[in-house]
Amino acid sequence: MLGDNLYLVILLAGVGILALVVNYILTTREQQSEARRERLNWLQTQAEHTLSALAILKETGCRQDIVDKLNQHAMALIEEISLLAPDSELMTQVGDLKETSDRSRPDRTRFNSDRAVKRAQIYINFAEKLIIQMAKAGKMTGQLARTYQQELYWLNVSLVADAHQHQATRLMDMGDKHTALSHLKHAKAVLVRAGVPQRQKQPKLDELQVSIDRIQPKRDWGAGALADSLDDYLNDSP
């Protein structure tokens, strides 16, 4: 009788231990599966945004070293996706995006509408934030990251100015000089406010001023310092 009870106790203990082991394995697998899903969702978002940003940067004629650095980041994301979900629909989608990005070429004519410019700005801003994250992760020096940030900032500014200039040209061809002049002055104001060295923006400012003067010739106030000052003020006003 005592032996039967002891056997029963051992059997129950064994069943309990087995149940705990099975529960632990199932719980661990669920946690791993959930962690994998979360990681894949994050990788998908990052890869899609990075590849879209790369396409925009290539179309806007961004510096090649910036493109190369972001492309390295995109490849690392794709490689991790291929390890976690090699035959998944996600891998196919990301692969298609990568091919589209690789085919992108400089083409500023794509950014002549407000919608296209806004979309480009979103991805340029994303690229700028990504550069900061990469620097914090030790993937580039802080100095290089600041240089890239300045380049992306100027790319953003010049993109907006160029879009206004294109609109002005189109409106001039339609005979709407007043609205064209407004676009040119907006472009000039964007450049004047830009926080970059004067030598960097001066060529574009000079080009815009020629177009503005063609529509609105400088007034002849006669000789004198006061007249010159007034003339400069009127031309510099956005």
C-alpha positions in Angstrom: 0.0 0.0 0.0 2.8 2.4 0.9 4.6 1.5 -2.3 1.5 2.2 -4.3 1.1 5.6 -2.7 4.7 6.4 -3.3 4.4 5.4 -7.0 1.3 7.6 -7.3 3.1 10.6 -5.8 6.1 10.1 -8.1 3.7 9.8 -11.1 1.8 12.9 -10.2 5.1 14.8 -9.6 6.3 13.7 -13.0 3.1 14.7 -14.7 3.3 18.1 -13.0 6.9 18.6 -14.0 6.1 17.6 -17.6 3.2 20.0 -17.6 5.5 22.8 -16.4 8.1 22.0 -19.1 5.4 21.9 -21.8 3.9 25.2 -20.6 7.4 26.8 -20.5 8.2 25.6 -24.1 4.8 26.8 -25.4 5.1 30.2 -23.6 8.7 30.6 -24.8 7.6 29.8 -28.4 4.8 32.3 -28.2 7.1 35.0 -26.9 9.6 34.3 -29.6 6.9 34.3 -32.2 5.5 37.6 -30.9 9.0 39.1 -30.8 9.6 37.9 -34.4 6.4 39.5 -35.6 7.2 42.8 -33.8 10.7 42.8 -35.3 9.4 42.1 -38.8 6.8 44.9 -38.5 9.6 47.3 -37.5 11.9 46.1 -40.2 9.1 46.4 -42.8 8.4 50.0 -41.8 12.0 51.0 -41.7 12.9 49.3 -45.0 9.9 50.8 -46.8 10.7 54.3 -45.6 14.4 54.0 -46.2 13.9 52.7 -49.8 11.4 55.3 -50.6 13.7 58.0 -49.2 16.5 56.6 -51.3 14.4 56.9 -54.5 13.6 60.5 -53.6 17.2 61.4 -52.9 18.4 59.9 -56.2 15.7 61.7 -58.1 16.7 65.0 -56.5 20.4 64.5 -57.3 21.5 64.1 -53.7 25.2 63.6 -53.0 26.3 60.0 -53.8 28.0 59.4 -50.5 24.8 60.1 -48.6 22.9 57.8 -50.9 25.5 55.0 -50.5 25.4 55.3 -46.7 21.6 55.0 -46.6 21.8 52.2 -49.1 24.0 50.2 -46.8 21.5 50.7 -44.0 18.7 49.5 -46.3 20.7 46.4 -47.3 21.2 45.5 -43.6 17.4 45.7 -43.0 16.7 43.6 -46.1 19.3 41.0 -45.0 17.6 40.6 -41.6 14.2 40.3 -43.2 15.6 37.5 -45.4 16.9 35.7 -42.3 13.6 36.0 -40.4 11.2 35.5 -43.3 13.1 34.3 -46.4 10.1 33.1 -48.5 7.5 35.6 -47.2 5.3 38.1 -49.1 7.1 40.8 -47.1 10.5 39.8 -48.6 8.9 40.0 -52.1 7.5 43.4 -51.4 10.8 44.8 -50.0 12.6 43.3 -53.0 10.3 45.1 -55.4 10.9 48.4 -53.6 14.6 47.8 -53.7 14.5 47.3 -57.5 12.4 50.5 -57.9 14.9 52.4 -55.7 17.9 51.1 -57.7 16.3 52.2 -61.0 15.7 55.8 -59.8 17.7 58.5 -61.6 18.1 62.3 -61.1 15.0 64.0 -62.4 14.0 67.3 -60.8 10.9 67.6 -63.2 9.1 65.1 -60.9 8.9 67.8 -58.2 7.0 70.5 -59.8 3.7 70.1 -58.0 2.9 70.9 -54.4 2.0 67.3 -53.7 5.3 66.0 -55.1 7.3 68.5 -53.2 5.5 67.7 -49.9 6.2 64.0 -50.4 9.8 64.6 -51.2 10.2 66.8 -48.1 8.7 64.1 -45.9 11.3 61.6 -47.1 14.2 64.0 -47.0 13.3 64.8 -43.4 13.1 61.0 -42.7 16.6 60.6 -44.2 17.9 63.4 -42.0 16.5 61.8 -38.8 17.9 58.4 -39.9 21.3 60.0 -40.3 21.1 61.1 -36.7 20.1 57.6 -35.5 22.9 56.0 -37.5 25.4 58.4 -35.8 24.1 57.5 -32.4 24.5 53.8 -33.3 28.1 54.4 -34.2 27.7 53.9 -37.9 29.2 57.2 -38.7 31.0 60.0 -36.9 29.1 63.0 -35.5 30.9 65.4 -37.8 30.0 63.4 -40.9 26.4 63.2 -39.7 26.3 67.0 -39.2 27.7 67.5 -42.7 25.0 65.1 -44.2 22.3 67.0 -42.2 23.4 70.3 -43.7 23.4 68.8 -47.2 19.9 67.4 -46.8 18.7 70.7 -45.4 20.0 72.5 -48.4 18.5 69.9 -50.7 15.1 70.5 -49.0 15.4 74.3 -49.4 16.5 74.2 -53.0 13.8 71.8 -54.0 11.1 74.2 -52.8 12.8 77.1 -54.5 13.2 75.2 -57.8 9.5 74.2 -57.6 8.4 77.9 -57.3 10.8 78.8 -60.1 9.3 76.1 -62.4 5.8 77.3 -61.6 6.8 80.9 -62.4 8.2 79.7 -65.8 5.0 77.9 -66.6 2.8 80.8 -65.6 4.9 83.2 -67.7 4.3 81.0 -70.7 0.6 81.3 -70.0 0.9 85.1 -69.8 0.2 85.3 -66.0 3.1 87.6 -65.1 1.6 88.7 -61.8 1.3 85.2 -60.3 4.7 84.2 -61.8 6.3 87.1 -60.1 4.7 86.0 -56.8 6.2 82.5 -57.2 9.7 84.0 -58.0 9.5 86.2 -54.9 8.5 83.2 -52.8 11.5 81.3 -54.1 13.7 84.2 -53.2 12.3 84.5 -49.7 12.9 80.8 -49.1 16.5 81.1 -50.2 17.1 84.3 -48.2 15.8 82.7 -45.0 17.9 79.5 -45.6 20.4 78.9 -42.9 23.3 78.2 -45.2 26.4 80.2 -46.2 25.7 83.1 -48.5 28.1 81.8 -51.2 26.1 78.6 -51.3 22.8 80.2 -52.1 24.0 83.3 -54.0 24.0 81.7 -57.5 20.4 80.7 -57.2 19.5 84.2 -55.8 21.3 85.8 -58.8 19.4 83.6 -61.2 16.1 84.4 -59.5 16.8 88.2 -59.5 17.4 88.1 -63.3 13.9 86.5 -63.7 12.3 89.0 -61.3 13.9 92.0 -63.1 12.7 90.7 -66.4 9.1 90.9 -65.2 9.5 93.9 -62.9 12.4 96.1 -64.1 14.3 98.1 -61.5 12.9 101.6 -61.1 15.1 104.5 -62.1 15.3 106.8 -59.1 18.1 108.8 -60.5 21.6 109.2 -59.1 22.2 109.3 -55.3 22.8 107.1 -52.3 19.2 107.4 -51.2 18.0 106.2 -54.6 20.4 103.3 -54.6 19.3 102.3 -51.1 15.7 102.4 -52.1 16.4 100.4 -55.2 18.3 97.7 -53.2 15.5 97.5 -50.6 12.8 97.0 -53.1 14.7 94.3 -54.9 15.6 92.5 -51.7 12.0 92.5 -50.4 10.3 89.1 -50.8 
